[in-house]
Amino acid sequence: MTQTIPHIKDHTLIHLIGIGGCSMNGLAQILAARGFAVRGSDSASSPFTQRLNELHIPVTIGQAAENVEGADLVIYSAAIKPTNPERVRAKELGIPELERSVALGQLSEGYEQVVGIAGCHGKTTITSMLALICERGALDASVHIGGYTDFLQGGTRVGSRSLFITEACEYVESFLTLRPTLALINNIDNDHLDYYKTIDNIVAAFRKFVGLLPEGGLFIACTDDPRVQKLYEDFPGNKLSYGMTHADFVPGDIAYDALGCPSYDLLQNGKKLGRIALQVQGTHQIIDSMAAAAVALQLGAAFADIAAALALFQNTRRRFEFYGERAGIRVFHDYAHHPAEIAATLEAAARVPHGKLWCVFQCNSFTRAKTLFTQEVDCFNQADEVLVPNIYPGREQDDGSVHARDMVAGICAAGGRALYIPTFEAIRAHLDAQGRPGDVVVTLGSGDVYKQTHTLL
């Protein structure tokens, strides 16, 4: 028997399990703005739950069966297992349930235009840039970001009921629940192999995502990426490209300031639209800002307004975020956890004035460690020394088939200098002994390294 999927529009009191998640809290805010009664629970307080409290959206810290009572719909994130006491109680009471990505897809149906920002790297930054363009008045859109931006005090902007801009996350193909009218793909890479198994399966998922566009929809592609380039060539509908070379939108006259922040002329088919100056480091920020500009221009924003907003943009949290200084050593953190992201982050870090550039990399998955970080790993080569603690297990169990020492061997095999140091306390002691004033430390990873970074300070 086929199970009927509930629809948000048929319910009034919605309970979100894991409401403090980076996507779930935004979903809660948009639902509340659309007139639904919304409440939720999470295992711990966070800046996201604090923001929900400020908006008078009830949040219970701690998860218990009685929390779902009275609700007529439960939404849960992928991290919430069927054994969660609230999900168990919802099933006992016959309360229908929706997974987060399905709920987001249903919510997007209520907008005339839906912009889906996809890609294995950069989508949070691009969506955040678009949110700032909206916040500064160049566009009016509701925006859903998978990260925390200070200017929004979270990851959500509640705006127009006609335009919705959202990150389109590829993990477990969740972006296929969306119905975009404009789809952007920044890149396609071999990430989430615990789910996809092969790069061909990942490409197939992105092809399905582009296939969701209606007749008259628009595909915007970064054609620097060969996999995206192939999708772009095969797409029969309306399309635009951006990239460092050979695209509709390209940068000209690139320059970097003393802190490694780029500026450039944005060219569209050879015509100079104007100059964009950024306050964030790294060449990859040129790509991301061009993507945001291309989308905003297609939505009717003026170039001058786009450039003015981008000039004010600061990284979202956990994107080359400055954490502090200890004994004259500056410490930054970035969410980068894939070789392409790591190379881009360290390229940006290398442009920051420094003595020695240290990298601390915590891999958050045994599958990721085994498939991406054991064979001649050259993405760390811009760092003077890489310190590798124990692997963070994430969603997996340690089967003994890979160890942090194997990653150290892979980094060293490609010409890098790496050292296995099991704990962050021991890493701090190493930095205290070996570091010098003027050095820069960049911690990388998507596990709990963002918390552990405070240990170094």
Number of C-alpha atoms within 10 A of each C-alpha: 3 4 5 7 10 16 15 22 10 8 15 15 14 23 27 29 29 28 28 27 18 20 25 26 25 26 25 25 21 22 20 18 14 13 9 17 17 23 23 27 23 19 14 12 14 12 13 22 26 16 17 22 13 10 11 12 18 17 23 19 16 12 19 17 13 11 21 26 13 13 20 19 23 25 25 23 19 11 11 15 12 11 9 15 17 25 24 16 18 23 14 9 14 11 17 18 22 18 16 22 25 20 22 25 18 17 20 23 14 15 18 12 20 25 26 27 28 27 22 21 21 24 26 27 26 25 29 32 27 29 31 24 26 23 20 16 14 23 23 21 25 22 27 30 28 24 22 22 23 11 15 15 13 25 27 26 25 20 17 14 16 14 19 26 24 28 25 32 20 19 16 15 17 19 26 21 18 25 24 32 21 25 24 29 29 24 21 20 17 20 22 19 16 16 13 18 13 13 15 11 14 23 19 12 20 22 17 13 25 26 15 18 20 13 9 11 17 21 26 24 27 28 25 18 15 12 16 24 17 13 19 22 10 10 14 9 13 13 18 18 23 24 21 17 12 12 19 20 26 23 23 16 9 15 12 16 14 9 16 21 20 21 23 19 18 26 19 17 11 13 12 14 13 13 18 24 22 24 18 23 25 24 19 20 22 24 22 23 25 25 29 23 26 24 23 21 14 13 16 10 19 14 19 14 18 26 19 18 22 24 15 15 22 21 21 22 17 21 21 25 18 16 17 15 16 12 13 13 21 18 23 22 26 25 20 25 22 23 18 14 20 22 19 20 26 25 21 21 25 20 16 18 14 16 14 18 21 24 26 24 25 26 28 21 22 25 21 20 22 16 15 19 23 21 18 17 20 18 21 25 19 21 23 15 18 26 21 24 23 17 22 21 14 14 10 12 11 14 8 7 9 17 18 25 19 17 26 24 20 20 24 21 16 15 13 21 17 25 19 18 19 15 12 21 12 14 20 17 12 13 18 14 9 8 20 14 14 16 18 24 27 24 27 28 22 19 18 13 23 21 10 15 21 13 13 21 14
